[in-house]
């Protein structure tokens, strides 16, 4: 039996991608780089900006503030702060300004302008102490009116006072989030396919072509991640601080001894060697498994099966190492000062779970469309058990990493969670609740793991929850507290989702849904639990 993509499936998947592209374009051209305002008192506000802004742009912003608050006499005083990307939330011990109560290390607003433009992403470009004095008109009009400080803070919070995001930090960060998330789904499917062969498992043979279809979308993620890495290498963005040579140059005013100490591993030549090794290894194994699977269909016998058995075990060896180092390189190195020995396993568990959820969704769709009559409730139950178990694995690693770092309270480690709890609290804890409590409550029962309705609803919640998990891993280190969820985020997610699912369905349609000569096919057809 072969699957043929229906016109409806094409319209839905491509429609989602097209709508996502439109929203992405609108979001891209309407995005703003928000400044931050902190009220000191009724007559004073501290304004901070982390993006790119030259002197002319800063002066225009000052003029806009004066225009918006026409009834006030406004004075701007530039604060002299210092910052770095990796420890932008720690206080500089040598700071001598009057506003040392701020929790952010600020970049010098009076320093070299060229450096501000190129490296403002690593710390605030400017910090202004804004003093607002009532004009006689305002004082006489209403002594009980809202203070000028309150008005200015409200305008900043509403986005009326903002820059265009000329550095496109938000765009590049979202590209990394979606590229890594969907690459991880395909990699998770490849991992389970190899695990299935290496363990000579029989129950899931009827689902192997689903795994093959999902892992076939891996080139999408590879291409996107390569774009992100190439752009970072040539200064197109500053997501990865360690790529900037100024932070490892002892003669630079921005020298960072911690990043310098990691230069043996975090350097561009070695990074690209690892990237090429990851993508080449994964892609070659992907092509080999698919080709050998088709060969088994044509030739029969057990020779191809035992070759895949041996190759599956070999892949697991590579994956055991690469899955951890890849997580360090692609995600953990964003927060260059931070480290966690559990991080690789934590990312791996999310990849595996997201892949299993996609397997479940595609299987239920094909089954409902009448293409998988040999997939019974026991198969669905087993995939549901995997989702249940992997949710607990991810939750265990989430809690272990958080609890150990929180308990030890080492500044270099705890800063990672401080950023997320202070600025991403709802997403940070909400992700854990969705990805742990929902599976625990609803998948504890045998019946719910066999119910398509429960599996779809809870599966989608977990799926979205793990997208936000990747979001939480990336955004605090790239956008700090300047993040938002808008058309750009929604559009890019829809574009990737529609393109990914369409690619998967096309790949599934290229081969029969059953590996007809697999030695455990009959066992799988009659699987019962």
TORBA-356719 format. One record per residue (C-alpha): residue number from 1; residue in one letter; x, y, z. Coordinates in steps of 0.05 Angstrom, whole numbers, plus 5000, padded with zeros to 4 digits. Layout:
// residues N
SITE  num  residuo    px    py    pz
SITE  NUM        A     X     Y     Z
...
//
This chain:
// residues 529
SITE  num  residuo    px    py    pz
SITE    1        X  5000  5000  5000
SITE    2        X  5026  5068  4980
SITE    3        X  5006  5136  5006
SITE    4        X  4985  5192  4959
SITE    5        X  4982  5263  4985
SITE    6        X  4911  5288  4979
SITE    7        X  4896  5357  4951
SITE    8        X  4868  5376  5019
SITE    9        X  4933  5357  5053
SITE   10        X  4973  5397  5003
SITE   11        X  4928  5458  5011
SITE   12        X  4929  5455  5087
SITE   13        X  5005  5445  5095
SITE   14        X  5025  5494  5041
SITE   15        X  4970  5542  5063
SITE   16        X  4998  5542  5133
SITE   17        X  5067  5555  5105
SITE   18        X  5044  5612  5060
SITE   19        X  5003  5645  5116
SITE   20        X  5064  5637  5160
SITE   21        X  5108  5670  5108
SITE   22        X  5060  5729  5102
SITE   23        X  5058  5738  5177
SITE   24        X  5133  5731  5181
SITE   25        X  5143  5786  5129
SITE   26        X  5094  5832  5164
SITE   27        X  5126  5817  5231
SITE   28        X  5196  5827  5204
SITE   29        X  5183  5896  5175
SITE   30        X  5141  5920  5234
SITE   31        X  5187  5894  5289
SITE   32        X  5216  5943  5339
SITE   33        X  5276  5941  5383
SITE   34        X  5247  5963  5449
SITE   35        X  5281  6008  5498
SITE   36        X  5271  5999  5572
SITE   37        X  5247  6049  5622
SITE   38        X  5253  6044  5698
SITE   39        X  5220  6097  5740
SITE   40        X  5265  6127  5793
SITE   41        X  5215  6177  5820
SITE   42        X  5161  6222  5792
SITE   43        X  5213  6266  5758
SITE   44        X  5266  6216  5737
SITE   45        X  5269  6155  5692
SITE   46        X  5328  6110  5671
SITE   47        X  5325  6089  5598
SITE   48        X  5366  6031  5571
SITE   49        X  5375  6005  5500
SITE   50        X  5411  5941  5479
SITE   51        X  5409  5945  5403
SITE   52        X  5442  5983  5347
SITE   53        X  5434  6058  5347
SITE   54        X  5482  6111  5321
SITE   55        X  5484  6182  5348
SITE   56        X  5434  6209  5297
SITE   57        X  5384  6155  5316
SITE   58        X  5394  6169  5389
SITE   59        X  5382  6243  5378
SITE   60        X  5319  6229  5339
SITE   61        X  5294  6186  5397
SITE   62        X  5308  6243  5445
SITE   63        X  5269  6291  5400
SITE   64        X  5211  6242  5397
SITE   65        X  5209  6238  5473
SITE   66        X  5209  6313  5478
SITE   67        X  5153  6317  5426
SITE   68        X  5111  6265  5462
SITE   69        X  5119  6300  5528
SITE   70        X  5113  6371  5503
SITE   71        X  5090  6398  5570
SITE   72        X  5155  6379  5605
SITE   73        X  5225  6406  5606
SITE   74        X  5268  6345  5594
SITE   75        X  5342  6335  5607
SITE   76        X  5382  6274  5585
SITE   77        X  5445  6253  5622
SITE   78        X  5486  6195  5595
SITE   79        X  5506  6145  5648
SITE   80        X  5574  6113  5645
SITE   81        X  5564  6038  5651
SITE   82        X  5601  5976  5628
SITE   83        X  5575  5909  5604
SITE   84        X  5588  5844  5569
SITE   85        X  5539  5796  5536
SITE   86        X  5553  5739  5582
SITE   87        X  5546  5774  5648
SITE   88        X  5500  5832  5630
SITE   89        X  5458  5821  5692
SITE   90        X  5514  5825  5743
SITE   91        X  5535  5890  5776
SITE   92        X  5604  5918  5760
SITE   93        X  5643  5921  5825
SITE   94        X  5682  5981  5800
SITE   95        X  5620  6020  5781
SITE   96        X  5622  6090  5810
SITE   97        X  5558  6120  5783
SITE   98        X  5499  6138  5827
SITE   99        X  5452  6086  5797
SITE  100        X  5491  6024  5819
SITE  101        X  5426  5993  5843
SITE  102        X  5411  5971  5772
SITE  103        X  5421  5897  5761
SITE  104        X  5448  5903  5691
SITE  105        X  5520  5916  5673
SITE  106        X  5516  5972  5622
SITE  107        X  5560  5986  5563
SITE  108        X  5594  6053  5560
SITE  109        X  5552  6102  5523
SITE  110        X  5612  6147  5514
SITE  111        X  5658  6094  5486
SITE  112        X  5679  6080  5415
SITE  113        X  5618  6089  5371
SITE  114        X  5640  6036  5321
SITE  115        X  5642  5985  5375
SITE  116        X  5572  6005  5398
SITE  117        X  5544  5993  5330
SITE  118        X  5577  5926  5320
SITE  119        X  5572  5897  5389
SITE  120        X  5514  5930  5423
SITE  121        X  5481  5862  5425
SITE  122        X  5529  5842  5480
SITE  123        X  5505  5898  5527
SITE  124        X  5465  5962  5528
SITE  125        X  5485  6013  5475
SITE  126        X  5465  6071  5520
SITE  127        X  5436  6087  5587
SITE  128        X  5402  6154  5598
SITE  129        X  5382  6186  5663
SITE  130        X  5322  6227  5641
SITE  131        X  5298  6284  5686
SITE  132        X  5229  6312  5674
SITE  133        X  5210  6379  5702
SITE  134        X  5139  6406  5701
SITE  135        X  5128  6467  5658
SITE  136        X  5084  6521  5686
SITE  137        X  5028  6500  5639
SITE  138        X  5027  6428  5665
SITE  139        X  5033  6449  5738
SITE  140        X  4975  6497  5734
SITE  141        X  4932  6450  5692
SITE  142        X  4926  6393  5742
SITE  143        X  4968  6383  5803
SITE  144        X  4941  6312  5809
SITE  145        X  4955  6290  5737
SITE  146        X  4996  6229  5720
SITE  147        X  5070  6244  5730
SITE  148        X  5116  6254  5671
SITE  149        X  5157  6194  5693
SITE  150        X  5095  6150  5691
SITE  151        X  5076  6176  5623
SITE  152        X  5146  6162  5595
SITE  153        X  5148  6092  5624
SITE  154        X  5079  6077  5595
SITE  155        X  5100  6101  5526
SITE  156        X  5162  6058  5528
SITE  157        X  5123  5997  5551
SITE  158        X  5072  6007  5496
SITE  159        X  5126  6010  5443
SITE  160        X  5114  6083  5424
SITE  161        X  5186  6097  5442
SITE  162        X  5228  6047  5404
SITE  163        X  5278  6036  5347
SITE  164        X  5272  5992  5286
SITE  165        X  5311  5928  5298
SITE  166        X  5365  5941  5247
SITE  167        X  5408  5885  5273
SITE  168        X  5350  5836  5265
SITE  169        X  5368  5801  5330
SITE  170        X  5297  5778  5338
SITE  171        X  5295  5749  5268
SITE  172        X  5360  5711  5275
SITE  173        X  5341  5685  5344
SITE  174        X  5275  5659  5318
SITE  175        X  5309  5627  5258
SITE  176        X  5355  5590  5306
SITE  177        X  5297  5568  5350
SITE  178        X  5256  5540  5293
SITE  179        X  5315  5512  5255
SITE  180        X  5340  5474  5315
SITE  181        X  5270  5451  5338
SITE  182        X  5250  5421  5271
SITE  183        X  5320  5393  5258
SITE  184        X  5314  5360  5326
SITE  185        X  5247  5327  5307
SITE  186        X  5279  5296  5246
SITE  187        X  5340  5275  5286
SITE  188        X  5295  5244  5339
SITE  189        X  5261  5202  5286
SITE  190        X  5329  5180  5259
SITE  191        X  5352  5162  5329
SITE  192        X  5291  5119  5342
SITE  193        X  5297  5084  5275
SITE  194        X  5369  5066  5291
SITE  195        X  5349  5045  5361
SITE  196        X  5294  5001  5332
SITE  197        X  5343  4965  5287
SITE  198        X  5398  4960  5340
SITE  199        X  5351  4928  5390
SITE  200        X  5317  4884  5337
SITE  201        X  5250  4908  5361
SITE  202        X  5190  4878  5327
SITE  203        X  5128  4916  5349
SITE  204        X  5142  4980  5310
SITE  205        X  5159  4952  5241
SITE  206        X  5093  4977  5213
SITE  207        X  5114  5048  5233
SITE  208        X  5185  5048  5205
SITE  209        X  5165  5084  5141
SITE  210        X  5135  5139  5184
SITE  211        X  5202  5148  5219
SITE  212        X  5236  5148  5151
SITE  213        X  5189  5202  5125
SITE  214        X  5200  5247  5185
SITE  215        X  5275  5241  5184
SITE  216        X  5274  5258  5110
SITE  217        X  5258  5330  5129
SITE  218        X  5326  5337  5164
SITE  219        X  5358  5376  5106
SITE  220        X  5310  5434  5120
SITE  221        X  5338  5441  5191
SITE  222        X  5410  5432  5167
SITE  223        X  5402  5486  5114
SITE  224        X  5372  5536  5163
SITE  225        X  5424  5523  5217
SITE  226        X  5480  5530  5167
SITE  227        X  5452  5598  5147
SITE  228        X  5451  5619  5220
SITE  229        X  5523  5595  5232
SITE  230        X  5550  5626  5168
SITE  231        X  5518  5692  5184
SITE  232        X  5547  5690  5254
SITE  233        X  5616  5673  5227
SITE  234        X  5617  5734  5182
SITE  235        X  5586  5782  5232
SITE  236        X  5515  5781  5206
SITE  237        X  5490  5773  5277
SITE  238        X  5519  5767  5346
SITE  239        X  5481  5709  5375
SITE  240        X  5546  5674  5393
SITE  241        X  5590  5722  5433
SITE  242        X  5651  5677  5430
SITE  243        X  5654  5686  5354
SITE  244        X  5675  5758  5365
SITE  245        X  5752  5760  5367
SITE  246        X  5751  5822  5412
SITE  247        X  5728  5779  5471
SITE  248        X  5789  5734  5466
SITE  249        X  5840  5789  5451
SITE  250        X  5879  5806  5515
SITE  251        X  5894  5875  5486
SITE  252        X  5821  5891  5474
SITE  253        X  5781  5933  5523
SITE  254        X  5726  5881  5516
SITE  255        X  5771  5822  5534
SITE  256        X  5733  5768  5571
SITE  257        X  5778  5720  5610
SITE  258        X  5724  5666  5616
SITE  259        X  5712  5664  5541
SITE  260        X  5787  5667  5531
SITE  261        X  5795  5606  5575
SITE  262        X  5746  5567  5531
SITE  263        X  5780  5586  5465
SITE  264        X  5811  5517  5455
SITE  265        X  5740  5490  5444
SITE  266        X  5701  5552  5425
SITE  267        X  5738  5576  5364
SITE  268        X  5713  5582  5292
SITE  269        X  5757  5530  5257
SITE  270        X  5742  5476  5308
SITE  271        X  5669  5496  5311
SITE  272        X  5661  5487  5236
SITE  273        X  5697  5421  5238
SITE  274        X  5646  5397  5289
SITE  275        X  5587  5426  5250
SITE  276        X  5609  5390  5187
SITE  277        X  5620  5326  5226
SITE  278        X  5550  5329  5257
SITE  279        X  5512  5344  5193
SITE  280        X  5552  5298  5149
SITE  281        X  5547  5240  5196
SITE  282        X  5472  5247  5208
SITE  283        X  5456  5258  5134
SITE  284        X  5498  5199  5111
SITE  285        X  5465  5152  5161
SITE  286        X  5397  5179  5140
SITE  287        X  5410  5165  5066
SITE  288        X  5440  5097  5081
SITE  289        X  5381  5073  5123
SITE  290        X  5331  5097  5070
SITE  291        X  5369  5065  5012
SITE  292        X  5380  4999  5049
SITE  293        X  5306  4998  5068
SITE  294        X  5286  5004  4994
SITE  295        X  5337  4951  4976
SITE  296        X  5306  4904  5026
SITE  297        X  5238  4914  4992
SITE  298        X  5268  4894  4925
SITE  299        X  5314  4837  4945
SITE  300        X  5283  4806  5007
SITE  301        X  5323  4761  5052
SITE  302        X  5356  4781  5117
SITE  303        X  5422  4809  5093
SITE  304        X  5398  4881  5090
SITE  305        X  5364  4874  5157
SITE  306        X  5427  4851  5193
SITE  307        X  5468  4906  5159
SITE  308        X  5418  4957  5187
SITE  309        X  5423  4923  5254
SITE  310        X  5498  4933  5256
SITE  311        X  5494  5003  5226
SITE  312        X  5440  5022  5276
SITE  313        X  5486  5004  5334
SITE  314        X  5543  5044  5302
SITE  315        X  5497  5105  5295
SITE  316        X  5480  5102  5369
SITE  317        X  5554  5108  5386
SITE  318        X  5561  5171  5344
SITE  319        X  5496  5198  5369
SITE  320        X  5515  5188  5442
SITE  321        X  5573  5237  5433
SITE  322        X  5546  5284  5380
SITE  323        X  5479  5296  5412
SITE  324        X  5514  5326  5473
SITE  325        X  5569  5365  5439
SITE  326        X  5518  5391  5387
SITE  327        X  5475  5418  5444
SITE  328        X  5536  5452  5474
SITE  329        X  5555  5483  5407
SITE  330        X  5488  5505  5381
SITE  331        X  5452  5525  5445
SITE  332        X  5494  5526  5508
SITE  333        X  5549  5568  5478
SITE  334        X  5500  5625  5469
SITE  335        X  5507  5636  5544
SITE  336        X  5582  5630  5540
SITE  337        X  5598  5637  5614
SITE  338        X  5548  5584  5634
SITE  339        X  5555  5509  5634
SITE  340        X  5516  5448  5656
SITE  341        X  5538  5375  5652
SITE  342        X  5465  5354  5644
SITE  343        X  5451  5401  5586
SITE  344        X  5466  5351  5530
SITE  345        X  5420  5298  5559
SITE  346        X  5367  5350  5572
SITE  347        X  5366  5373  5500
SITE  348        X  5368  5301  5475
SITE  349        X  5306  5283  5515
SITE  350        X  5268  5341  5484
SITE  351        X  5290  5321  5414
SITE  352        X  5269  5249  5424
SITE  353        X  5201  5267  5454
SITE  354        X  5186  5318  5399
SITE  355        X  5203  5266  5347
SITE  356        X  5156  5215  5379
SITE  357        X  5099  5265  5381
SITE  358        X  5108  5278  5307
SITE  359        X  5107  5203  5294
SITE  360        X  5042  5198  5333
SITE  361        X  5009  5256  5295
SITE  362        X  5028  5230  5226
SITE  363        X  5007  5159  5245
SITE  364        X  4939  5181  5270
SITE  365        X  4929  5223  5207
SITE  366        X  4946  5166  5160
SITE  367        X  4905  5117  5200
SITE  368        X  4844  5162  5197
SITE  369        X  4854  5170  5122
SITE  370        X  4851  5094  5114
SITE  371        X  4924  5082  5098
SITE  372        X  4947  5042  5158
SITE  373        X  4897  4986  5170
SITE  374        X  4953  4943  5200
SITE  375        X  4965  4994  5255
SITE  376        X  4923  4973  5314
SITE  377        X  4909  5003  5383
SITE  378        X  4968  4966  5413
SITE  379        X  5015  5004  5366
SITE  380        X  4982  5069  5385
SITE  381        X  4987  5050  5458
SITE  382        X  5061  5036  5452
SITE  383        X  5075  5103  5420
SITE  384        X  5033  5135  5475
SITE  385        X  5076  5100  5527
SITE  386        X  5138  5128  5494
SITE  387        X  5108  5198  5498
SITE  388        X  5091  5186  5571
SITE  389        X  5159  5158  5590
SITE  390        X  5199  5211  5552
SITE  391        X  5158  5267  5584
SITE  392        X  5181  5240  5652
SITE  393        X  5253  5234  5628
SITE  394        X  5252  5307  5604
SITE  395        X  5219  5330  5668
SITE  396        X  5269  5292  5711
SITE  397        X  5327  5325  5674
SITE  398        X  5294  5394  5677
SITE  399        X  5285  5389  5752
SITE  400        X  5353  5358  5765
SITE  401        X  5390  5412  5726
SITE  402        X  5349  5467  5759
SITE  403        X  5351  5440  5830
SITE  404        X  5426  5425  5831
SITE  405        X  5445  5493  5804
SITE  406        X  5395  5529  5849
SITE  407        X  5419  5491  5911
SITE  408        X  5493  5503  5897
SITE  409        X  5480  5577  5883
SITE  410        X  5545  5587  5845
SITE  411        X  5541  5655  5810
SITE  412        X  5569  5629  5744
SITE  413        X  5515  5576  5741
SITE  414        X  5455  5608  5774
SITE  415        X  5456  5669  5727
SITE  416        X  5426  5624  5672
SITE  417        X  5363  5612  5713
SITE  418        X  5362  5682  5742
SITE  419        X  5353  5710  5672
SITE  420        X  5296  5662  5657
SITE  421        X  5259  5669  5723
SITE  422        X  5263  5745  5724
SITE  423        X  5246  5758  5651
SITE  424        X  5213  5694  5625
SITE  425        X  5179  5669  5688
SITE  426        X  5112  5650  5658
SITE  427        X  5144  5613  5599
SITE  428        X  5198  5581  5642
SITE  429        X  5152  5550  5693
SITE  430        X  5094  5543  5645
SITE  431        X  5136  5499  5600
SITE  432        X  5151  5452  5657
SITE  433        X  5078  5449  5678
SITE  434        X  5053  5434  5607
SITE  435        X  5107  5383  5592
SITE  436        X  5103  5347  5658
SITE  437        X  5035  5353  5690
SITE  438        X  4993  5343  5628
SITE  439        X  5026  5277  5609
SITE  440        X  5027  5254  5681
SITE  441        X  4953  5268  5691
SITE  442        X  4925  5246  5624
SITE  443        X  4972  5191  5602
SITE  444        X  4973  5153  5667
SITE  445        X  4912  5115  5644
SITE  446        X  4917  5058  5594
SITE  447        X  4854  5082  5558
SITE  448        X  4878  5152  5544
SITE  449        X  4942  5126  5512
SITE  450        X  4896  5090  5462
SITE  451        X  4849  5150  5451
SITE  452        X  4864  5190  5388
SITE  453        X  4829  5251  5418
SITE  454        X  4871  5252  5481
SITE  455        X  4935  5237  5442
SITE  456        X  4923  5293  5393
SITE  457        X  4904  5347  5444
SITE  458        X  4957  5330  5496
SITE  459        X  5008  5315  5442
SITE  460        X  4998  5384  5411
SITE  461        X  5004  5417  5479
SITE  462        X  5069  5381  5493
SITE  463        X  5094  5395  5422
SITE  464        X  5082  5470  5431
SITE  465        X  5111  5466  5501
SITE  466        X  5176  5438  5474
SITE  467        X  5179  5493  5422
SITE  468        X  5175  5542  5479
SITE  469        X  5229  5501  5515
SITE  470        X  5277  5515  5457
SITE  471        X  5252  5588  5457
SITE  472        X  5272  5592  5531
SITE  473        X  5340  5563  5517
SITE  474        X  5356  5614  5463
SITE  475        X  5321  5681  5474
SITE  476        X  5347  5701  5544
SITE  477        X  5418  5697  5517
SITE  478        X  5404  5736  5452
SITE  479        X  5347  5784  5467
SITE  480        X  5355  5787  5543
SITE  481        X  5289  5817  5568
SITE  482        X  5271  5848  5501
SITE  483        X  5232  5787  5477
SITE  484        X  5160  5785  5455
SITE  485        X  5112  5738  5421
SITE  486        X  5084  5770  5358
SITE  487        X  5072  5761  5284
SITE  488        X  5145  5745  5271
SITE  489        X  5146  5687  5320
SITE  490        X  5078  5660  5298
SITE  491        X  5094  5668  5224
SITE  492        X  5161  5634  5227
SITE  493        X  5134  5576  5267
SITE  494        X  5076  5566  5217
SITE  495        X  5124  5571  5158
SITE  496        X  5169  5517  5187
SITE  497        X  5112  5473  5210
SITE  498        X  5075  5475  5143
SITE  499        X  5139  5463  5103
SITE  500        X  5163  5408  5149
SITE  501        X  5097  5369  5149
SITE  502        X  5090  5376  5073
SITE  503        X  5161  5350  5064
SITE  504        X  5147  5291  5110
SITE  505        X  5083  5272  5073
SITE  506        X  5119  5277  5006
SITE  507        X  5175  5232  5031
SITE  508        X  5124  5181  5058
SITE  509        X  5090  5180  4990
SITE  510        X  5155  5160  4955
SITE  511        X  5155  5088  4982
SITE  512        X  5105  5034  5004
SITE  513        X  5080  5043  5075
SITE  514        X  5103  4973  5094
SITE  515        X  5172  4944  5091
SITE  516        X  5145  4881  5060
SITE  517        X  5208  4839  5069
SITE  518        X  5225  4858  5140
SITE  519        X  5235  4793  5180
SITE  520        X  5191  4818  5237
SITE  521        X  5134  4845  5195
SITE  522        X  5084  4791  5214
SITE  523        X  5101  4799  5287
SITE  524        X  5087  4873  5282
SITE  525        X  5022  4863  5245
SITE  526        X  4996  4819  5300
SITE  527        X  5024  4860  5357
SITE  528        X  4979  4860  5417
SITE  529        X  4989  4889  5486
//
